[in-house]
Amino acid sequence: MWTKGSHHSKKDNKRALKKMKSFDLTKQYKLFKKDINKKILQVLSSGSYILGRNVKSFENNVCKYLNTKYTVSCNSGTDALVMSLRALNIGKDDQVITTPFTYFATSEAISLVGAQPVFADINPHTFNINPKRIEKLITNKTRAILSVNLFGQACELDKISQIAKMYDLSHIEDCAQSFGTTYKTKQTGTYGNIGCFSFFPTKNLGCFGDGGLIVAKNKKIYESLLKLRTHGGIKRNQHDMIGYNSRLDEIQAAILDIKLKYIDKLIKQRIGVAGAYYKLIKNEKIRLPYKDINGKHSFNQFTIRVKNRYKMEKHLIKHKIPYGIYYSKPIYKYKAYSAYSHTNLPMVEKVCNECLSLPIYPELELKDIRIISRVLNDYE
C-alpha cells in the first residue's frame, strides 16, 4: 500500500519516471508470490487440471463474497457475456440495448449470438449508460438491456432493472471492470438477471491469464450455463445443445481463490490512490472522475476529462507520464459495424474525445502520484 513519503530530488523524479507504468502486475505478484507458487506446484503435482477442486472452491467462495445464488466460472469475460445471452435464448433477430462507450467485447458478444446491439447514450458524469435514454429505444424485438459498470463505477442499476422488469426484458450486467464495486450496499452483478465478470490480469481481481465468471439467480439458467461451458453437457458424451469449450483452469482458479481473500484490501488501496489524486490535482482545466453517492467506486481506472486531449497527451508524453485512452471512439464507428445504421450520440462522442486515464493500481506509490499530479497541475 502506498504510504506518505518525503520530497524527492529531480534525480529521484527522473528515476521514478523511467520506471513508472500505467499498471505494474509484477508488484502484486511479489505480494502473493509465496502462496501462489506453492499452490501452483500443488495443482501441477495433483494431475487434476480441469474443473477440479480449485474451481469448485473459487466458485463457492466468490458466491459467498458476492452474496448470490449461483456462479459459473469460464474462460473469459467475453465468453461470460456470450454464454449469458445464449442461456437467455437471445439470438437471431433479437435486439439488445447497450452502451457504445465500452470495450468492443460488450457488443461483440451480442453480435456473436446473432442479435443486434442497439446503442443508448451515456451519462457524461459517470460514463455509464443513461437510463433516461433506454426506454425510447425499446421495440417489440428488444429482449434485454446489457449495462456496463465502467471504470469501477456502478450504473444506476435499480433504475435499469426496473425498466427491464416493466417491459419484461432481461437485464445483464457487464461487470468486467467492477468486481467488488457496490451500489446501494449490494454488489454489482447481483442486480440483473445475470452478472458477467472478467479476471483479465489488470482487473480489480485478476488472474495470470484469461478468466471469467457468470452470476445467476435462476437455477434453470445456471444449469444451462454449466452445459454451455462444456460443449453442451455436464457429463461425458452428453451434448444437449451446441456449447463452447470455456472452462476456467485449475491454476487460474487457485490464483483467484488466493487473491479473493485480499480483494477488499486491494480495492481500499485503489480508493486510497484515487483519494491522493483528488487531493493533489488542482487544475480547473481537468475534470476529475465523478463519484455517485449511491455506490462505492472501486477505481479500476482513474479517468479524467480534458477539452484539448491532444494537447494533454503531448504534455504527458513530454514529461514521460504513462496514460491510457479508453475509448477513443464509439463502438458504432468501428469498421466491424460499418454496415450498421446508427445515430450519433452526443454525450458518447464528447466523452470519447475528452477522456484520458491516469496510472492506477493498488501498489502505486505516493511519490509517483505526486509526480503525476505535479505534471497535471502544470498543464495550461
N, C-alpha and C positions, 0 to 999 in steps of 0.2 A: 504494500500500500504506500502511496506517496506520502511523504512527510515534509514538514517545514524545513527549508534549507536556507543557508546564508547567501549573501550576494556573491556573484561569481565574476571573475575577471573576463576580459574579452577572449583570452586564450581558452578558458574553460567553455565559454559560449561557442567558440568555433569547434571545439572538440565535441560538444553536445550536438551541434548541428550536423556534423558528419555522421553521427550515429542515429539521429532521430528518424523515426519511421511513423507512418500512419497507424500501424499496429505492429506489435512485436510478439509473435507467438512463442518465441524461444524463452522469454521471461516467464510466461505462465507454465511452460513445461518444466522449468527448473523448480518451481514450487511443488509440483506433484511428481517429480521425476522418480523418486524412490518408490512410491506406491504404484505408479503406473508401470514402471519397469518390472516390478515384482509380479503384478497382475498379468502383464503380457506373457511373461515366461510361464506362469501357471496355465494360461489358456493354451499356449503352444504345446506344453507337455501333456495337456489333458486329452488331446486328439479330438476334441469336440469344438468345431469352429463355426458351425451354422446353427442358429436357433437353439442354443443351449441354455444353460442356467444363468449366464450373464445377461442374455437378452431378457429372460423372464424376470430376473432381479431388477434390471433397469426399468422395465415396463411397470412393474409393481411399485417401485419407489417413485417414479415420475407420476404415476397415477395418484399416489398419496400427496405428493407435492402440489399438484395442480388441483387436487380435490375434485376428481372427476370419476366417472364410472368405468370407462374402458379406454385403453391406449394400445395402439398397434405401431410398433417401430417399423421402419422401412429404410430403403436405400438413400433417399434424399428428400429434401423439401418439395422438389418438383414432383417426384413420384407420389408424395403425400397428397398433393393437390389433384393430380390426375386420378388416383385411385378413389379419392373422396367424391369427385364428380361422377365417376363410374358407379360407386356404391349408392349414389342418389339417383341413378338411372338417367343422368343428364347426358345427352348425345346429339345426334343429327337433328338439325332444325330448331334446337332449343337455344335460348338466349340467356346469358349470364351478365348481370350488371356488375361492373368492377371499375377500378381506377386505372388511368393510363400513366400515373406517376408512381411507378414501382419497377422492380426488376422484371425483365421480359418474361420470366417463368410463370408469372401470375396469369397473364392472358394466353401464353403459350399452352398451358395446361388445358384451358378452355377449348382452344383450337384443336389440341391433340385428341380430345374425345368427340370431335365433330361439331361442337356447339359454336356459337358466335359470341365474342365479347362485345358488350355494349358499354361504352365509356362514359362515366359521370365525372363532373368537375370536382375539384378538391376545395377543402377549407385552406385558405392561404396562410393561416397561422399554424395549424397542426400538420399540414401537408397531406392529411388523410381524406378519404372520400367524404363528400359533404352529403349528409342525409337529406338535406333540402333539395338536392339535385337528383335523388334516386327515383322518387315517386313518379315524376313525369315521364321517365324512360320505360316504365313497366308496360308491357303489352301482353297479349294472350300467348306469346311464345316464351315469355320470361319464366325461368324455372328457379333461379337462385340469385342471391347477391353474394359476391365474393369480395369481402372487405379486406384491407391490408393495414395492419398496425405498424406504420412506417417509422423507421429510425429508433424504435423503442418506445414510441408513444401510442397508446391505445386510441382506436376510433371511438366515436360516440356509440358504443356497442349496444346499449339498451335501446336507443332510438332505431338503429338499423334492424335489430331483432324484432322490434315492434312492427316496423314496416313489413318485414318478411312474413310475420305472423298474420298481419292484416290481409295480405294478398296471397296467402297460402304458398309462400316461397320458402326455399331452404336458405339458410344463412351459413356460409362457410367463412371461417376466419383464416386469413393467411397471417400466421404468427412467426414467420421466418426470422423477423428482427425483434421479436418482443417476448422471448422466453423470460419469465419472472416479472413481467410488467403486470400491474394490476389496474383495474378500472372499477371504481366504487367497491373496493375490497375483494372483488373476485379476480381470479387470474384470467388473462387473455387466453383465448382458446376454449373457454368454458361458457361463453355467451351464445355462440352459434350452435347449429346442429352438429357441426364438425369444426375442429381446430387443427390447423396444419403447421408443423414446426420444422425448421431446418437446423441441423447441427454442423453446418459448414464451419471450418475452423475459426473464423473471425466473429461468429455469433456470440451472444451472451453466454450460452452453453454450447461449446464447440468440441467436436471430436478431432481425430487426427486424419481426417479424410472426409468423405461424404456420409451423411446420415440424416434421417428424418423421423418424424413421429406424427401419428394421427390420433386425435382425441375424439371420442364419440360418446353420445348419451344413450343411443338406441342399440339394443342388443342385436337386432337383425342386421343393422348397418355394420356393427362390429364384426359379426360373423362373416359378412360379405367381404370386409376388408382383409380378414385373415386369409380368405381364399384368394383374393386378388393379388396379394403379395407373393404367393407361391403357386403360380401357374394355374390358378382357378380351383385349388383344392387344398385341404389341410392334411390329407392322408396320401400316402404313396399310391400312384396310379388313379387318383381321384381328380377329375377335371370338370367341374360343374359349369365353369364359364371360361372365357378367354381372359387369362390374367397376365401377370408380369413376374419377372424374377427380381424382386425388390426387397431383399432381406437385409436388415442391419446385421453385420457380422459380429461375432463374439468379442473380438478385440476392441472394436469401437464401442460396443455396449459396456464393456468393462471400464473403459476410459471415462465414458459419460457417467457411469454409476459412481465413480470416484469423485468427479468434478461436481456432480449434483449436490453432494454434501456441503459444498462451499459456495453454491450459486448465490445465496443471499449476500454473503460477504463480498463476492466479486461484483455484484450489482451495486452494493453500497459503495465500493471503491469507484465504480464508474460515475455514480452520482457525486462522489467527492471530487473527482476530476472536473466534472461539469460545473460543480459549485465554484471551483477555483477559477474557471474561465469566466463565469458570471461576475465574479468579484473583480477580476483583473482586467477584463476587456472593457475599455471605456472609450468608445468611438461612435459618434452619432451616425456615421455612415454605414455602420454594421448593425443588422438586426439579429439579435441572439435568439436561440430556439424558444418557442412558446411552450409553456408547461400548463396543460389542462389541470385545473384544480381537482377534477373528479378522478384523476388517475395518478399512478406513480410512473413517471418517465424513467426507463432503465438505460437510456443513452447508449443504444447500440451504435449510434452515430451522433455527433455534435454538429448539426447543420445550421450554418448561418445564411443570411441573405444579404446581398450587396448589389446595388444597382448596376455598377460597371464591373461585372465579374472578370472580364478580360484584363482590365487594369489591376484588379486584385490578384489575379493569377501571376501576372508579371512581377508584382511586388513580392509575392510569396516565393516565387522561383529565384528572384534576385537574392533573397535572404535565406535560401535553402530550407524553406519550411515545407514539409510534405502536406499534401491535401488530396481530397477526392471529390469528384463531381458525380452525385447520384440524384437525379438522372438528367442528362443533357438535353433530351428531347422526349416528348410523349411517345408511348408505345405505338400509337396510331401513325406515327411518322417514320417508323422503321420500314425498310424495304419489304420485310416479310408480310406487312399489312398494306402494301401498296394498292392492292385490289379492293381494299376495304373502304367503303364510303363512310366518312366521318365528318363531324362538325368540330371545328377548332374550339377548344375550351379555354377561355381567357385566363383563369387562375392557374391552370396547369402550365400554359405557355409562359406566363410570367415567372412562376417559380422555377421552371426548367432553365430559364435564362439567368436567374439570380442566385441559385443555391450553390453552396460550397461546404464541404465537410472537413473539419479540423481533426487532427490526430486525437483519438480517444481509445483507451483500453485500460483495464484495471491497474496495470503496473506503470502507467505513465507517471514520471516523476515531476514534482513541483518545479524543479529548476527548468525543465523543458516547457512546462505550461507557462512559466514566467517569460521565457524567451519568445514563445509563440505569441503570447498576449502583447508583449512589448512591440513586436513587429506589426501586429494588427493595429495597435494604438498609433503607430507612426504612419499608417495608411491615410493618404489625403484624397 
